[in-house]
Amino acid sequence: MPAAGNSHNVAALIKDFTERHLRKRRKHPEYAERILPKELAALLANVDEVSKRARRTGIAKLGVRPDIAERCLNHAQPGIIATYDTHHYVEEKRGALTQWTVHLEALRAGT
């Protein structure tokens, strides 16, 4: 499945997926039980990856430290960092996600 670059592409993928599979379902009722769940799962996984990529890139553009941006996505820290740094960085993550929320609200408002 092609990776989508933004939410408009994701919406187009979902619309196309839905239309194609509804047509197949009308012709072959057994299709829905056999194939549709697997393909839907693949599409949803793709949407989630696109969403994560967009969030990670957007947070980085806002100037958030890379380690905090990774923690905002619940990514594990590598090697020795994960072993010795057990701080949860709650305030830092809250600040980064607040910046991201303000940014998204500004985009929605058109400012």
SVG drawing of the C-alpha trace seen along z (x, -y; Angstrom):
<svg xmlns="http://www.w3.org/2000/svg" viewBox="-24 -34 49 51">
<polyline fill="none" stroke="black" stroke-width="0.4" points="0.0,0.0 1.5,-3.4 2.5,-5.6 0.5,-8.8 2.2,-12.1 -0.6,-14.0 -4.1,-13.6 -5.7,-14.4 -3.9,-11.4 -5.0,-9.2 -8.6,-10.3 -8.4,-9.5 -6.9,-6.0 -9.7,-5.3 -12.4,-6.5 -10.9,-4.4 -10.6,-1.4 -14.2,-1.6 -15.6,-2.1 -13.6,0.8 -14.5,3.2 -18.1,2.3 -18.5,3.2 -16.7,6.5 -18.8,7.3 -22.0,6.8 -20.9,9.3 -19.3,11.8 -20.7,11.7 -18.1,14.2 -15.4,11.7 -16.1,9.5 -15.5,12.3 -12.4,13.7 -10.3,10.8 -11.7,7.5 -10.4,7.6 -6.9,8.3 -6.8,5.5 -8.5,3.1 -5.9,3.9 -3.2,3.2 -4.8,-0.2 -5.2,-1.2 -1.6,-0.3 -0.5,-2.5 -2.7,-5.4 -1.1,-5.0 2.4,-5.1 1.6,-8.2 0.1,-9.9 3.2,-9.0 5.5,-10.3 3.6,-13.5 3.6,-14.0 7.3,-13.3 8.2,-15.6 5.9,-18.3 7.2,-18.2 10.8,-18.3 10.0,-21.4 8.8,-23.1 12.3,-22.7 11.6,-19.9 14.7,-17.9 14.9,-14.6 14.9,-12.5 11.7,-14.2 10.1,-13.8 10.8,-10.1 9.4,-9.8 6.2,-11.6 5.7,-8.7 6.4,-6.1 9.6,-4.9 12.1,-3.0 15.4,-4.7 18.4,-2.9 20.9,-0.8 22.6,-2.4 20.2,-5.4 17.3,-3.1 19.3,-1.3 20.5,-4.3 18.0,-7.1 14.8,-6.1 13.3,-9.7 9.9,-9.8 10.2,-13.3 6.5,-14.0 6.9,-17.8 9.0,-17.9 6.6,-15.7 3.7,-17.8 5.4,-20.9 6.2,-19.3 2.6,-18.0 1.2,-21.4 3.3,-23.1 2.0,-20.5 -1.6,-21.1 -1.2,-24.9 0.4,-24.4 -2.5,-22.2 -5.1,-24.6 -3.4,-27.5 -3.4,-25.4 -7.1,-24.6 -7.8,-28.3 -5.8,-29.3 -3.3,-31.5"/>
</svg>
